[in-house]
């Protein structure tokens, strides 16, 4: 397989560990090990202290899969495969798709959600957003993209990079449409539980449609990106068997310490998610005031979910130049929309880190120095 460079990850590789301020992170303020262990229940602490560093079960630790299954209504521990989030995407796309298949994907989006399919030899159609309507997704536009040979619809809600989401009746309409055409659905739900208002949370696709696969994990909502623990959940037993067989050619099994730490975090999910949402709500208030103050340079579409947003820069200023100058002069990294293959003049900003106000102050300093 020949696959294009992952533009977003190549951009992060340049600056993630050199720029002092990452103002574009899509995860929440990372939990420290001791902080996480202080939240763990006694069973998790016992498992942690007696942990042996041998091979683990390929499908994932049974007690961890049981805890993950508790996040769903119709999913059992046997319906889950534990793997690194990016690995989950790679496994699923290789098992779901063949050369010549047609897929539809929400766009802009995380590149691997469509680039792996392109490398397999699939044809890609983009379900693009209505920017003038707060980055909403129009179901009628999706319907117009469906073809006879459409094999898969890829959706991502809450959405990266805009923070948009769907109403549940829209999700059900998508799944009903897919069911009527025997189309598979891959649903990236990595930001689920970070809805800014609980009423905006929608059901997991795998709970509503037996030919849906839901992706989730510990990286975003649970502030534990370093664990590299994610999962695929589906009611489709045959498909899950294919995922398991394919994993024999990737990592085979997961990190034993990561699985136990993920178990502890899931058992303390209410405290962790509450802590993350507290940071998000506080920083969103700061961003509201910032973008109001600089509305001559930016158009601010407030997100409904997740830790990221996708403001528009004044079109007389090239966004790539803007982002490059900012990181070189002030050490503050933003992601230009070009890393999403998006020709719009947008950038991704993250607001779930504790040092966001400091980074924003440096951005403001740069704006005053450069644009008056």
N, C-alpha and C positions, 0 to 999 in steps of 0.2 A: 504494500500500500504506500503510495506517495501522497503525502498530505501537506497542505500549505502551513507556513508558520502561523502560530497562534498569536495574532497581533497584540491582543491585550496582555498576554503573559510575557511576550518579548518586551513590551513597554515597561511592565512591572520589573522585569529582570534588570533593566537599566537603572532603575531608581529606588526599588523597594527597600534595599538595605543600604542606600547611600543618602537618599534625601531625608533630612531630619523630620519632615512633616508629610505624612501621607493623607492628603485631604480627599482621597478618592477610594478609600477602603470600603469593600462591600461586606465586611464582617463587623461584628460588634467588638467592643473593647475586650481583648482576650483575657480569659480567666487565668490566674496563676495556679500552679499545681497545689500549693497549700490552701489557697482559697477554695478550690474545687474539693479537696479532701475534707475541708472543714464542713462542707455541705453534705458529704456522703453519709449514708446510713450504715449501721453496724455490719450488715451482710457484705456491703461493698468493701468496707475497710478490711474485713476478714479476708475476702478474696484477694484484695490488693496485697496484704502482708504475706499471704501464702502463695503468691503467684509464681508459677514456673514458666520460664521463658523458652518453651518449646513451641512446636507447631500448634496451631489452633484449628478448629473445625472450619472447613472451606466455606460453608454457608454462613458461618458466623456463630459466635457463642450462643448456645440455646437460651440462656437466661437473658442475654442482651436482645435476642430476637423477640423474646416474650415481652420485654419492656417496650420495644419498638412497636409491636403489634397493638399495644395499648393506646397508641396514638390514632388508631383507625377503628372503624366500626365493623367492617366485614373481613378484615385481614387477620390471619392466624400467624403464629411464629413460622410455620412451614411455608408461608407465602412471601417470605422476606429473604433477600440476599444482602449480606453485609459486605461492603467493599469501599474503597476510596471513592469519593464523589465523581471525580473525573473518570476513574476506571468504570464506574457504573454506566456513565454515558457511552463509553467506548464499547463495553460489553453489549449493552442494549442495542445500539445502532448496528453492530455487526450481526446480532442475532435476528433482528427485526427486518433487515433490509438486504436487497440484492441489487446488483447492477441493473439499471433500467427502471427501477421503481421511481415513483414520483412522491415527494414529500412536501408538506406545507409547514412553515415554521413562523412563529411570532418573530417580528423584526422591528427594530434592531434586537440583537440577542447575543447570548454567550456563544462564542464562535463554534465550539465543539458540538453544539446542538444541531448544527447543519453541516459543518465542515467534514466531519467523519462520514456523513452520508454522501457528500460530494466526492470524497476520496473513494468510496465504494463504487461510485458510478451512477448515483441517483441524480435525478433532476429536482432542483429546489425552486419552490415558489414562496415568496415572502408575503406573509400577512402583516402588512404595515399598519402603523398607528395613525390615528387622526390627531395630529399635533395641535391643531386649532381647537380641539375639544378636550384639552387636558390629557393628551396622550392616551385616549381611549381606543379600544379595539372594536371595530364594527363587524358584527356577526355576518352581515350580508356580504361584506368583502371576502370573508372566509368562504362562504358558500360558492361565490363566483370562481374561486381558485380550484375547487374540487374537479378532478378529472376521472375518467374511467379507470385509469391505472394508478390513482392515488392510493398509496399503501399506508402512509403514516401522517398524522397531524401532530406536530410538536408544539406544546404550549408552555408558557412560563408565567405563573401568577402566584404570588406577587412578582412583578416584572423587574428584571434586570435589563436596562439600567434606569427605567423611568419611575419605578415605584407604583405603577398603575396596577389595578386588579380588576377582576370581573365581578359581576353580580352572579349569585349562584344559579339563577334561572338561565343566564347566558351560558354558564358552564354546562348545565344540563342539556341545553339546546345543542351545544357542540357535540356532546357525547351521544345524544340521540341521533344526530346527523351521522356521526361516525358509525354508530351501530347499524343504521339503515343501509349503509354502503359497505359494511364489513371492513372498515378502516380502523387500524390500530391508533391509539393515542399515547404519546409519551408526554408526561406532565412533570415539568421541573418545578418542584414545590419547596426549594431550598430555603425560601424566606417565610414559609408558613409559620404562624404564631407571632410574627412581627407586624401584624396589621395594627395601625395606629388607633383604630377603634374596633373593638371585638365584633361589632355588627358587620364589619367588612370581610370577616373570615369566611371562606368558602370551603366546601367539603373536598377531601382528596379525591382525585379522579378515579383512583383504584377502588374506592368504596362504591362508586356509582356505575361503573362499567367494567365488565369482566375482561374486555380487551384493552384495558388501560394499564399503563405502567407508571407509577409515581416514584419520582426521585426525591429523596430528602437526605438529611444528614446533620452532623454536629457543627459544621463550619460556620454557619451564619446565625441562626436563631439561638444557638446554644453557646456561641462565643468560644468555640474550641476547634478552630481551623487546623491547629497543629496536630490533632489526633489523627487526621486523615480517615475519619470514619463516616461513611454514608451508607445508603441502602436503596435497593429497588424493592417495591412492593407491588404485587399483582395477584389477582385471583386466577390467572391463567396458568394452570399447573404445567402444561406442556412448555410454555415459554420460560417459566422459571427453571425447568430442567435444562433448557438450552443455555440459559445464563450461567448455571452452575458448571456445565461442561466447558463453556468458553473461559470461565475464570481459571481453569486449570492451566491456561496458557498465558495468564497475566500474573497476578500475585500469588495464586494458589490459596493463600489464607491471609488473615489479617494480623496486625500487631497485637500480641497478647496484652501488653499494658494499655494500649489505646482502647481495646474493647472493655476492659474493666473500668477505666476512667469514664468512658461513654455511658456505661451502665449507671455509674454514680450520678452523672449529670442528668440523665433522663429521669432518675428517681427524685431529683431536686429541680425538676423543670420549672415549676411555678416560681421559685425564688430566682432562678437564672433569667428566665424570660422577663419577669418583673423588673429586675435590675437593668436588663438591656433596654427595655422600653422606657425606663426612667431617663436613661442617657439620651435616647432618641427624642423624646418629647422635649427635654430641656434644650438640646441642640437645635431642634427644629424651630423653636421660638426665636433663637438667636439668628438662624438663617432667614426667617421671615423678615426680621428687622433689617438685616444686612441687604437683602435683595430689594426691599422697599427703598432703602437709602440709595441704591445704585441701579434704580430701574431705568436709567438712561443707557445703561450698558448691558443689562441682562433682562431676559424674560423668565420669570420664575413660575413653574408649574408645580405646585405643592404636591408631593406624593401622598398616596393613601396607605402605603405599607412599605416595610423594609427599611434599610439603613442608607439608601442611596436615592439620588434624584438626578435630573438631566436638564439643567438650565440651558437656555439659549443665549449665546453671546451675540452682541451687536454684529450684524453681518458685514460691516465695514472692517472688522478685525478678524483676521484669520485665526481660527481656534487652535490650530497646531502651533503657530508661532506664539500665541498667547500662553499656551501650556508649557512650551519649551522655555520661554523667557522666565516664566514664574518659577519653575523648578531650578533653573540655573542661577537666577538672581536672589531668590528668597528661600530656596530649599523646600518649596511646597509643591507637592505633586498632585495634579489633576489629570484625568484621563480625557483626551480629545475624542470626539465622536468617530474619527478616522479609524480608531482601533476596533470599532464595531462595523467597519465597512459602511458607515452611515455618512452620506455627503452633507448632512445638515451641520449647522454651526453650533453644535452642542458640546458639553463636557459633563463627565460624571463626577459628582461630588458626594462624599460619604459623611455621615453625621452620627456615627455610633461609637466614636472614639472620644476618650476624655480630653484629649488635647486639641479637639476641633476648634475651640475658641482661640487658642494661641495661633493655630494655622490660619484661621480666618483673619486675625489681626494682621498677619504678614501679607495676606492677599490684599487686604484693604490698603496697606502701606504701598504695595506694588501698584495698585490702581491709582492712588493719588500721585505717585511719582511719574507714572507713565501717561495717564490720561487726564490728570488735573482734577 
